[in-house]
Amino acid sequence: MVMNPTHPQPFVFVPKHGAPRLLFVLLHGESATPEQLFPLAEAIKHAFPFAVVVLPYGSVSVQSAPSDDKRAASLGYHWVNPEDLASHNYSSRMYEALPDLIGQIQQLQIQYDLSGEQTALAGFSQGASMALEASLAQPDIAGRVLAFSGLYASMPDKAAPASLLHFFHGSADQDVPTGQVEATVVRISELQGDATLDVASAVGHELHRALIKQAIVRLQTCVPLRSWEEAITSLQQIASDKEPLSPPDCNQSANGTAKRTLH
């Protein structure tokens, strides 16, 4: 493979009317392009017409060799340099790539005058890992993280204090086994983090329409636990009956995490 220094500008979709009130940054998977996430972008634009949606390219471009049937070589982009990439250096490579991504997101927030709480990061596969790790490295970077078929570079030892994490996964994913995702969500709960998990039956390592549909449901209906607790504290200070109030139903299970099986 040949490293290609060309780095295209991101795709940017802005509201047709008025100033943006939300920012979505969508991160594609390894050896791919932003077009991979166009179905997700379309769903977000339809559900949140007042949002700006940005799909950047990964920082490293790789050109594959032409195939035997003389088709043109394809160009894919990565967030982590794939040259000599192995399990022992994957985490360190990802951490090295985070400052550039975080800087891009912060510049977008300044450009559109939006806060981290008004920002959502979403990614597929390696892009999901980058979104998750960015929320740990820069805690105020995003209020929501949507991770499709991806996990942290390594099991977290702390929770992202300002981010509600939504994991979307296929039960037949051979690249990232569902059991690893379930273990991660349990770990986040143990660390007092805020996370949900949705699993689509008979779906592999793909950005399936069922998962995209459920992502919109999560965004529209699931209130971050920290926001609920802050609101309830204020309400109970003035409530006369002092009755305990319960958070909205995010299909919460006994261990404090929310899991739902689709299909």
Helices and strands as residue ranges (DSSP letters): E 2-4, E 11-13, E 22-27, G 34-37, H 38-47, E 51-55, E 60-63, E 75-78, H 90-112, G 116-118, E 119-124, H 126-137, E 144-148, E 164-170, H 178-190, E 194-200, H 209-221, H 225-238, E 258-262
